[in-house]
Amino acid sequence: MDTVPNEILLNIFLFCELEAAVPLSQTCSRAAMMWTDLDATVIRCRVLERVPWITLNESGTGLSSWQKCALAIVARTEASQNKLRGWSYVYQENARRQITRGSRDSRWSPPVAAEEVKKQPGVIHPMRGPNPEEIKVRHPDAFYSPVVLDENDVFLHISDLNDKSHHNLINKGLCSRDEDGTWVVTNEHYLHENVKVTLLPNNTGAFLMVYYVKRQADDPIETNFSSQFYHLTPESVPPSSLDPQEWLSSAKPIGPPISLKYPELNLRRVVCSYNQVYNGFLYAMVRVGEWVRFWIDLGIVNIDGTRDLAVNANFPILECSFIDLTNRDHRRGYVEDGLDNYFVLSGEISTWISDLRTGTSYHAQTPEQRLEQQTHGISPFFYQHDKGRPHFHTWRL
């Protein structure tokens, strides 16, 4: 490669795929230097074409440059295609992937008194930061009470204040705003409760996950969780309608439907509670406290135009039987504190926090375990010098 002129080497980088460009950049120091110079331009563009929701400098990912993102994409897609490290693609419609292990409770951490926490320097709390519900939104009809669950550059994800199972996507480009910045939404329909919405960064739209849960007729102790993923891009947004059915018809399906088998479980505990995007992966909480990790590479397109969905069986998945999702607040850790890899479910008598990077989960509860006897509050915290493990503190109400 040392004899290849710079102009030709540059053209090779400009026209080849990441699978060819990445190993080429490792052949000699001159190729490596030229590849590095393309980090903020060519490499960034190629990366965001393949995985447009991947983000630099998330906590614990090590993805500090677009070169590293390109390496990650090539390695993850190769692992998925070759069924390495627990990855496998869903090839056939209704393909069954028994990826769940036996039920296990998350690690229980005894809380300490708030007075002890105050004595320690450098204590940070993962749940501080902006709350989406502080974004102001109203409906011209007083019958509706919209509240914002999340937002990105393109969409508002709203629900009804009185019933958050009613929710919908709102295209900001179709909404007006009051003088004080309040969004005015006019929708009169909601997405069905079994449609989960994940707003994506980098102006890349949203994921929609349509799922259902059913008992097997021939096996009364087996529960199937079936789902279909869709990618709703800003370009495919209905131009003049807010009808929820048009959202689904405009979205592009990702992979065939996937079916996960859960033996010997109570049906009510198999429900998709939350979806999150972190480190370029999509995480779906399929049971209470249990994440399933997916990989989607938009650069892999089948002959019929469909895109593949890969699921990972090796990601640690822990069901937490202590957690009840009723009236429970949830929040990602604050990015400026370096805690955005943590997901927190907080409640009146117990708190659960999981690390999306490692799959490890932690749980603590107040001295009184029944709501009617509640005498203490509880909250997670981290020491500034140790963000690898959460702690909990409790205080008397």
Helices and strands as residue ranges (DSSP letters): H 6-15, H 18-25, H 29-37, I 39-43, H 44-50, H 66-81, E 87-89, E 95-97, E 107-108, E 112-113, H 114-118, E 123-124, G 132-134, E 137-138, E 146-151, E 155-160, E 163-171, G 172-174, E 176-177, E 183-184, E 195-199, E 206-216, E 219-232, G 234-236, H 244-250, E 252-263, G 267-269, E 275-278, E 281-287, E 290-295, E 310-312, E 329-332, G 335-337, E 342-346, E 350-355, E 361-365, G 371-373, E 376-383, E 386-396
